[in-house]
């Protein structure tokens, strides 16, 4: 329901309260304007604020030093498990609410009471959410977070609560502000807010430009130390078995495919120039030394560079005394820049993967070992003699050695592109458009009609310069036109000493032969940009009528009734390379499109009970077609017991409908620990945990007939309020069932390949797990189903106290959420077998849920000065991926001071602010692990060497809200003309 | 409208006689025709709503009827004859926007659908009134007001600020400050922001108009301003 008149009406109606006059005294005004509140469609002339709403207002947003919406989300103690950072690229650059950690799709985001839109990327589970990064901070007057289920009022997604973003509608004047912050990354922003009233209406425009820098992994000292070997590259956790250069095995050409296939028992040899070319041979104590590995630490930007340009406008026009037209329009473009490293050759045509290298390759210096049918000998190029080392041993009598056919396992580019000025960047562009317009019509008899039409569209374009034309690349390697060996980097001017009958495929002929270095021209023949797009659009048509139904004694019962039509259209369009199976990844990804239509009806009633309170009833039905529909009721009540004490409570059911992706297909990525390794005889996979963590692709297919997730929610709270002090204690409980999730977690699926643990037995084959030739897990697939449940209850505490000290005002406030339980049914058998409270919840579909989150602050105002000191606390919790090792608690301190000048620049007011967040420079808590027997892993092993298994990737918890940036200093200015 | 009529009138020598007579009468009318005040007419002209504008002018006209009848006595006959002459300018209040498309014949009612200022013209034309009475602009040069609406803007002509005393300060539910003035006006802060004001006492404020026509309240003596809107 539009709270479009909240600004003016809240003032005028609330004046009634302030003045102590009854609303009818204001009724001289022809159109008495009323407030609509979050959680209800009914307009009220009085509102006593007893619903469990937590508010973050514009003044607080300034005083916590928020430069972007993510900073606001971190302040909410009821929010847990939002994705703030995303190393794996899938959700880099977006942010969202996640109230009670019930899922990214279980909080509904509204703008002025209307649905805000859908982001073009979904959560890991395929649920939709609203990307908060698209809103200019300058437009936010306050964010009202309603912390109980509200599907009976708003429909799908309002399970854990609703975040209603109220704009600065009604703002008049011109305000320019900006800031700069310095930390591990630097960021700056510039904002404008303007508004003017004219005879019959009002217009507002807000704009923000925001820019931040990029941070790669090794730029974080603590991350480098935790995972990158603490200075010893051979023990880094970022080593990939698919190196660049790579490793070779003796092979022959398969008579059917024509590609290399290993000879029986082929031994693997790392590239002889491995380390000289920037590769890494791992520590033989923990990693097989027959592999040339690649350190991809800097392949990933932990914090992406971003540029955001955002505009939000709103306009309303009183066409007549009884009709008001309103429109909101916003546009946002967010460009995200992340590193791209060397891509994989997952579609290598050689048997078991990799590329075929023929004996004729100009830089293939391996010859078959005459004494070992499975072995190779490497001939140093300086000693290469074409008369002895022959491409065909039978060609001449002098030939003693046969150049070998190789299966070469490598990635085409590695150190050539990573960590250098030529590092290619993946550019992701997120574009958001939304327009929402409607009419408010006064029908007479105190009834209002609100009819609105909203359309929002979001689109993401991923432009990856490291796309690979797989077939082309492998053909060039076969032809000798591309040199995959280490000599290309270690000895680029080396001229091939081989007797080459056909030199047409070599480069730099003018230097007198084939040289080891590859040219840009050849690279461009197979290295192509890959552009993927995906978009989601949502159309919402709302019609709501609200007004007074009848009088009951001295009270008036109000009602609202209405309907809604929503249409969501989703499309994903991978690059044509992917559609042809030609890109570097496994399988074929074609275009995916989906559509969902929803029709909803609702009714709501509010009955005041004398002077002491009110009861609210709501009922809503949503129909998704295909016999999927849901009806949800809600009853809530608020009573004042004494002048200072009130109670409130609600019970209702809410739901989250299956999204278009969940009915189709969702892809994401995850980090998993591999219980197996290719350390068995002949390189077979056996259950031997070598502490390897992989980043894998996850594909989850949907199933038609998926039912909505259902929640039952009960809240009860007590409020105590005096002139200076306000406190509220709320108890909440959620029973959330029929959760849509992959039938099993990816870690669980991989672990099931070693059901008996670390016993060196061969792994159990599973079609859902795809491993490449080196044994690394590349992709896990599963299917969506209604499985699992979670039951949670806890307590929210909010209190604030205001003191007047002479001419100064001091405000103390505290907000905390304490979790009593968070029990998860992980396997869908109906028993709540997992205690997720105080746990990272990696092995189920939820995320980090500490038992206690709390914020406290002291804010001081005096004349032109203001200052704030804040304390943030996130409790410690267990890492279920690491044998329940404890992840430390997190305590940070923020401080700011500002001074307002009058008439510094012209006649307006200028406010200058300086602040420091995370004053003590806390590092994010480490993602520790225990050994499988439960004993804690230590940083160094008993032999004094670095223990690379102690920390799990990514080394920090990206869902906890721990800030990676360390101590952050900022300055800000604001000028009000 | 004035110019068009003037142009026609200039062609006739008769006009000059009328002009001299008009000037004479004008001087006389000046002293007596106080009931139609230029400032009032300007105020009406600035009202945006058509209905309210009409009502405003009618109110003035009603008040000026009496004055016109009084002023008409000193030079009735001559002026009426002049008004009846086809080429003489029909008297108009100087603040009307010149609407060249309208050429009301003297003495005839003017149908003017476009502007609400016309009713005053109508009133004047229906009752042949000496030009001197209704033409209340002190300067004789009728050109002076031509196009004046572009010179005057709303913010330039109306009061730029108001001084008052605040007797009470309350807060809305959302925390915006509400200032109750001694002249029974009530002004409220548009957005909740901290604003320092003297507590528990009456204090002087100045409410002025800002850069985008917003109202800004300033505690007398403090430099700080807060954007407000009048609610009562």
Interface residues (C-beta under 8 A of the other chain):
Chain A: X7 X8 X10 X11 X12 X14 X15 X17 X18 X19 X47 X48 X49 X57 X58 X59 X141 X142 X168 X170 X171 X172 X173 X174 X194 X195 X196 X197 X199 X804 X807 X809 X861 X862 X863 X864 X866 X900 X901 X902 X903 X908 X909 X976 X977
Chain B: X48 X49 X170 X171 X172 X173 X174 X175 X176 X178 X186 X188 X190 X191 X192 X193 X194 X196 X199 X210 X211 X212 X213 X214 X215 X216 X222 X223 X224 X225 X227 X229 X231 X232
